Amino acid sequence: MSDVGGVQGGGEPHHYSKEELERYHQDYQKGLDLFQKSFEEYNKPDVEFHKKEQLKKVMDEALQVMNETACVALKEGKVANDKQLNTDYQDFIKNPTPEAQKKVADDIKALSD
């Protein structure tokens, strides 16, 4: 996949203008930043349950934006990192161990680089 094409369904690759690519990339980056900030806040000690629930909702929505823009906004190698973040985040929500937390933090770092 080139930097200017994305996969749309099963048909021909769609070619995006530089402006469209930049917009997708900005949307992805905003989602990643929001996810990262919410994740850090979620993992602070003594966060109240209702606040954790709100932060989880924010992380879920940010991840959805990231997923919707990943195929266009990211270079091919980073798409795998985005998928890994999805998997590790779901594992973390089911079982919030320090190891699971570190995996998500590492995924965020890989996507931020």
Secondary structure, 3 states (H helix, E strand, C coil): CCCCEECCCCCCCEECCHHHHHHHHHHHHHHHHHHHHHHHHHCCCCCCHHHHHHHHHHHHHHHHHHHHHHHHHCCHHHHHHHHHHHHHHHHHHHCCCHHHHHHHHHHHHHHHC
